[in-house]
């Protein structure tokens, strides 16, 4: 009787929730009605997805999949979408592993999950594998690197391991270690691994189109700052052990950290990077100062300016944001240098609290435009509501553009994996408004 009442209630609720949803997302949500998991029907649609990539099955004897995060999707030149994420029974559990799936129909259906590294469940636990780094070389070879825990320490402490596939993920090479150059932040003992997490996938933003990514790099569980990795030879299709990484901004006077100190310290983490039309790189990052901060590089990412609070425009007001992901993307494509960008912020921060770890509530989209003569080279419109959940909006995301259609791929409350189209309505009037 209880399930029947829930079924009737959700049937009445769904028409309101489904407004403006894609037919695909509607069908997936409706498929749960009349089942023991009928409560998922409305929950899937709270943040208005157009695509539903993965809904946990919670069959823990086969696959621990309640936690799904760091969702990275790449659109290959042949039209296939390949997706990688970190999955587990819960965050930082002993069964944390790298998951893979792909879609040949622009994200409508997805292949069964492959576990590429780590343990699929707790029955036979292996060392934790996390924070995967996928790249596709010019030949089409897919590489994926990850943080491999090699001792019983914090899950962000580990070596870098990787594999590759030449048949779009049907088979994979044996895992091998990739050498990460040491910096001043690493333990003096070279046998002790560093503590690092690269939250975005590498993009072709480095020198001569090389893959490039920001790395949140710690001396210990505090004092986090950002340096940058450039992958020197991915397009030569090297064996994994021969991948060459250069760590840029790796010296004490070059890493990105708050100056002056923020509300609680010097924490700068999780850089999201875009390319500007004049060739500069622009990044924003989360901090413990109550705001996202920004920086820019004028030399293809070799060096960066000291970070500053992100404003809506020069001389304007800062955007409020707790210690939470604040992704930024080029609207026309991750490496397009189009001049039109969007970012996601929480638009709130309580400075009376004693921590920067505050509620990850509703998220707002801010649409931005390149302003070549400005001090802050991207100006933004006022925030517009994007994700309505009161908590759980921790958006470790990725972005693709296919056939002119941009899709933000995001983990919803680190549980569902979803996609949402980013259309021109978010940028309406931006040219005229930012002239004022």
C-alpha positions in Angstrom: 0.0 0.0 0.0 2.8 2.4 0.8 4.5 1.9 -2.6 1.1 2.4 -4.3 0.6 5.7 -2.5 4.1 6.9 -3.4 3.4 5.9 -7.1 0.2 8.0 -7.1 2.0 10.9 -5.5 4.9 10.9 -8.0 2.5 10.6 -10.9 0.9 13.8 -9.7 4.2 15.5 -9.1 6.0 14.6 -12.2 4.2 16.9 -14.7 5.4 19.9 -12.8 8.9 18.6 -12.3 9.2 17.5 -16.0 8.6 21.0 -17.4 11.4 21.9 -19.8 13.0 18.5 -19.4 14.3 16.5 -22.4 12.3 13.5 -23.5 15.3 11.3 -22.7 15.5 12.4 -19.1 11.7 12.1 -18.7 11.7 8.5 -20.0 14.5 7.5 -17.7 12.8 9.1 -14.7 9.4 7.6 -15.5 11.0 4.1 -15.8 11.3 4.1 -12.0 7.6 4.6 -11.4 5.9 1.5 -10.1 9.2 0.0 -8.9 10.7 -0.2 -5.4 12.9 2.8 -6.3 10.0 5.0 -7.4 11.4 7.9 -5.2 14.2 8.3 -7.8 11.7 9.5 -10.5 11.4 13.0 -9.3 14.9 13.1 -7.7 16.7 12.5 -11.0 15.1 15.7 -12.4 15.7 18.2 -9.6 18.6 19.9 -11.4 16.9 19.8 -14.8 19.1 17.3 -16.8 18.8 16.7 -20.5 20.8 13.5 -20.3 20.9 10.7 -17.7 24.2 8.9 -18.0 24.2 6.7 -14.8 21.8 5.9 -12.0 23.4 3.7 -9.3 22.1 0.2 -9.1 23.3 -0.3 -5.5 24.0 -3.9 -6.0 27.0 -3.8 -3.8 27.9 -7.5 -4.2 28.8 -6.7 -7.9 29.6 -3.0 -8.0 29.9 -0.4 -5.3 28.4 2.5 -7.1 26.6 4.8 -4.7 29.4 7.5 -4.9 30.0 8.9 -8.4 32.2 11.9 -8.8 34.9 13.8 -10.9 32.8 13.1 -14.0 34.9 13.7 -17.2 33.4 13.2 -20.6 35.3 13.6 -23.9 33.8 13.9 -27.4 36.0 12.0 -29.8 36.3 13.0 -33.5 34.4 10.0 -34.5 31.4 11.2 -32.5 31.7 8.7 -29.6 31.5 10.1 -26.1 33.8 8.5 -23.6 33.2 9.0 -19.9 35.4 8.4 -16.9 34.6 9.0 -13.2 35.6 8.0 -9.7 33.2 5.6 -8.1 32.8 3.8 -4.8 30.4 2.7 -2.1 31.1 6.1 -0.5 33.7 8.8 -0.9 37.3 7.7 0.0 36.1 4.1 0.8 38.5 1.2 0.2 36.5 0.3 -2.9 37.1 3.6 -4.7 37.9 2.9 -8.3 38.0 4.4 -11.9 34.8 3.7 -13.9 34.4 4.0 -17.7 31.5 4.0 -20.1 30.8 5.3 -23.7 28.0 6.4 -25.9 27.7 6.2 -29.7 24.4 8.1 -29.8 25.4 11.5 -28.4 24.7 10.6 -24.8 21.3 8.9 -25.0 22.5 5.4 -24.1 25.7 4.3 -22.4 27.6 1.0 -22.3 27.9 -1.0 -19.1 30.4 0.2 -16.6 34.0 -1.0 -16.9 36.2 -0.8 -13.8 39.6 0.3 -15.0 41.5 0.5 -11.7 40.9 -0.1 -8.1 38.4 -2.6 -6.6 34.8 -2.8 -7.9 33.6 -3.6 -4.4 34.8 -4.4 -0.8 34.9 -8.2 -1.2 38.4 -8.1 -2.5 39.7 -4.6 -1.7 42.6 -3.2 -3.6 44.4 0.1 -3.1 42.3 3.2 -3.8 42.3 4.6 -7.4 41.0 8.1 -7.9 40.9 11.4 -9.8 41.4 10.1 -13.3 43.0 12.1 -16.1 41.7 11.1 -19.6 43.2 12.4 -22.9 42.8 11.4 -26.5 45.9 11.6 -28.7 45.7 12.8 -32.4 45.7 9.1 -33.5 42.6 8.4 -31.4 44.5 6.5 -28.6 42.7 7.0 -25.3 45.0 7.5 -22.2 43.7 7.6 -18.7 46.0 8.3 -15.7 44.9 8.3 -12.1 46.1 8.8 -8.5 47.0 5.3 -7.2 47.2 5.0 -3.5 50.3 3.0 -2.7 50.2 3.1 1.1 47.6 3.3 3.9 47.6 7.1 3.9 45.2 9.8 2.8 43.4 9.1 -0.5 45.0 12.1 -2.2 48.5 10.7 -1.5 49.6 8.5 -4.3 51.6 7.7 -7.3 50.5 8.3 -10.9 49.5 5.3 -12.9 47.9 4.9 -16.3 46.6 2.7 -19.2 45.7 3.3 -22.8 43.3 1.9 -25.4 43.5 1.8 -29.2 40.0 0.4 -29.7 37.8 3.0 -28.0 37.9 1.3 -24.6 37.2 -2.3 -25.7 40.6 -3.4 -24.3 43.2 -1.6 -22.3 47.0 -1.9 -21.8 48.4 -3.1 -18.5 48.8 -0.4 -15.9 52.2 1.3 -15.6 53.5 4.1 -13.4 54.1 7.6 -14.8 56.8 9.6 -13.2 55.7 13.0 -11.7 58.5 15.5 -11.3 59.2 16.4 -7.7 58.7 19.9 -6.4 59.5 21.8 -3.1 56.1 20.7 -1.7 56.9 17.0 -1.9 58.4 14.9 1.0 62.2 14.9 1.1 62.2 11.1 0.8 61.7 10.4 -2.9 60.1 7.0 -2.0 57.3 8.8 -0.3 54.5 9.8 -2.8 53.2 13.3 -3.0 49.7 14.5 -2.3 47.9 15.7 -5.4 44.5 15.9 -7.1 43.8 17.1 -10.7 40.1 17.7 -10.8 39.6 18.7 -14.4 40.7 16.7 -17.4 43.8 18.0 -19.3 43.0 20.2 -22.2 45.0 21.3 -25.2 45.9 24.7 -23.7 49.6 24.3 -23.3 52.5 25.3 -25.5 51.9 24.2 -29.1 48.5 22.6 -28.2 50.0 20.2 -25.6 47.7 18.8 -22.9 47.7 21.0 -19.8 46.0 20.8 -16.4 46.1 22.5 -13.0 47.1 20.3 -10.0 46.0 20.8 -6.4 49.3 20.0 -4.7 49.7 19.7 -0.9 52.6 19.5 1.5 50.2 17.7 3.9 46.5 17.9 4.5 46.8 21.7 4.7 48.7 24.4 2.7 47.2 23.5 -0.7 48.3 25.5 -3.7 48.2 25.1 -7.4 50.9 24.2 -9.9 50.4 23.1 -13.5 51.3 20.0 -15.5 52.1 19.9 -19.2 52.0 16.5 -20.9 54.8 16.8 -23.4 54.4 13.8 -25.7 50.8 12.4 -25.7 50.5 12.9 -29.5 53.5 10.6 -30.0 51.5 7.7 -28.6 54.2 6.8 -26.0 54.0 3.8 -23.7 52.5 4.9 -20.4 55.8 4.6 -18.6 57.3 6.9 -21.2 54.8 9.8 -20.8 56.7 13.0 -20.0 55.2 15.5 -17.6 56.6 19.0 -16.9 55.5 20.6 -13.7 55.2 24.4 -14.3 54.8 27.0 -11.6 56.4 24.5 -9.3 58.7 26.8 -7.3 57.7 28.7 -4.1 57.4 32.1 -5.9 55.3 30.6 -8.8 52.6 28.4 -7.3 49.1 30.0 -7.0 48.1 30.7 -3.5 46.2 33.5 -1.7 48.2 36.7 -1.3 47.3 38.3 1.1 46.0 35.3 3.1 42.3 34.5 2.9 39.7 34.2 5.6 41.3 31.1 7.0 44.6 30.7 5.3 46.3 30.4 1.9 44.3 27.7 0.3 43.9 27.7 -3.5 42.7 24.6 -5.2 41.0 23.1 -8.3 41.9 25.5 -11.1 39.6 25.6 -14.1 41.3 27.0 -17.2 40.1 28.6 -20.4 41.9 30.2 -23.3 41.3 33.8 -24.3 41.1 35.0 -27.9 44.5 36.8 -27.6 46.2 33.6 -26.4 46.3 34.3 -22.7 45.1 31.6 -20.3 42.5 32.6 -17.6 41.7 30.4 -14.6 39.4 30.6 -11.6 39.8 28.5 -8.5 38.2 27.7 -5.2 39.7 29.2 -2.1 39.1 29.4 1.7 38.7 33.2 1.4 35.0 33.4 0.7 35.4 34.1 -3.0 36.6 32.3 -6.1 39.9 33.8 -7.2 41.2 34.3 -10.7 44.6 34.5 -12.4 46.0 34.7 -15.9 49.1 33.5 -17.8 50.6 35.4 -20.7 53.2 32.7 -21.7 51.2 29.6 -22.5 50.9 28.6 -18.8 54.5 28.8 -17.8 53.9 31.5 -15.2 50.8 33.0 -13.6 49.9 36.3 -12.0 49.1 36.4 -8.3 45.4 35.4 -7.8 42.7 38.0 -7.1 39.1 37.8 -6.0 36.8 37.2 -9.0 34.6 40.3 -9.7 31.7 40.8 -12.0 33.8 43.4 -13.8 36.7 45.8 -13.1 35.8 47.8 -10.0 32.8 45.7 -9.4 31.6 43.3 -6.7 33.2 39.9 -5.8 31.2 36.7 -6.2 30.7 34.9 -2.9 31.7 31.2 -2.8 32.6 28.6 -0.2 35.3 26.0 -0.5 33.5 24.1 -3.3 34.2 23.5 -7.0 33.7 26.5 -9.2 34.2 25.2 -12.8 34.6 27.5 -15.8 34.3 26.6 -19.5 34.5 28.1 -22.9 30.9 28.0 -24.2 31.9 27.2 -27.8 34.3 24.4 -26.8 36.9 23.8 -24.1 39.8 24.8 -26.3 37.9 27.2 -28.6 39.2 30.6 -27.3 35.8 32.0 -28.3 35.6 34.9 -25.9 32.3 33.6 -24.3 32.5 31.7 -21.0 30.4 30.4 -18.2 31.2 29.5 -14.6 29.2 28.1 -11.7 29.2 29.6 -8.2 27.2 29.3 -5.0 26.7 33.0 -4.7 26.8 33.0 -0.9 29.3 32.8 2.0 28.9 33.4 5.7 32.0 35.2 7.0 30.8 34.8 10.6 31.4 31.0 10.4 34.7 29.6 11.5 35.2 27.4 8.4 35.2 27.8 4.7 33.6 24.4 4.3 30.0 25.7 4.1 26.8 24.3 2.6 27.1 23.5 -1.0 23.6 24.7 -1.8 22.0 26.2 -4.9 24.4 26.9 -7.8 24.2 29.9 -10.1 25.5 30.2 -13.6 27.5 33.4 -14.5 27.9 34.0 -18.2 31.1 35.9 -19.1 32.7 37.7 -22.1 36.3 38.5 -22.9 37.2 42.2 -22.3 40.6 42.7 -24.0 41.5 46.0 -22.3 40.3 45.2 -18.8 42.4 44.3 -15.8 40.2 41.2 -15.2 39.9 40.0 -18.8 36.5 38.2 -18.4 33.5 40.1 -17.1 30.3 38.4 -16.0 26.5 38.9 -16.0 24.6 38.7 -12.8 24.2 35.1 -11.5 21.2 33.1 -12.7 19.8 30.1 -10.8 21.1 26.8 -12.3 20.9 23.9 -9.7 18.2 24.1 -7.1 19.1 21.5 -4.5 19.5 23.0 -1.0 22.6 20.9 -0.4 24.8 18.4 -2.4 25.7 20.6 -5.4 29.3 19.6 -5.6 29.9 20.0 -9.3 33.1 18.2 -10.4 32.1 18.5 -14.0 33.2 18.4 -17.7 31.9 20.0 -20.9 31.6 18.9 -24.5 30.4 20.5 -27.7 29.0 18.3 -30.5 27.2 19.7 -33.6 27.2 23.1 -32.0 25.4 21.9 -28.9 27.2 22.3 -25.5 26.6 19.9 -22.7 27.7 20.3 -19.1 28.2 16.8 -17.6 27.9 16.8 -13.8 27.5 14.5 -10.8 24.3 15.4 -9.0 24.9 15.1 -5.2 27.8 12.8 -6.2 25.2 10.1 -7.0 23.5 10.5 -10.4 25.6 11.3 -13.5 23.8 13.7 -15.7 24.2 16.1 -18.6 22.5 19.5 -19.2 22.6 21.6 -22.4 24.0 25.2 -22.0 22.1 27.2 -24.6 22.1 30.8 -25.8 19.5 31.8 -23.2 22.2 32.0 -20.6 24.1 34.7 -22.7 21.1 36.8 -23.7 22.0 40.4 -24.0 25.6 39.9 -22.8 27.2 42.1 -25.5 24.9 45.1 -24.7 24.9 44.7 -21.0 28.7 44.6 -20.6 29.1 47.7 -22.7 27.3 49.8 -20.0 
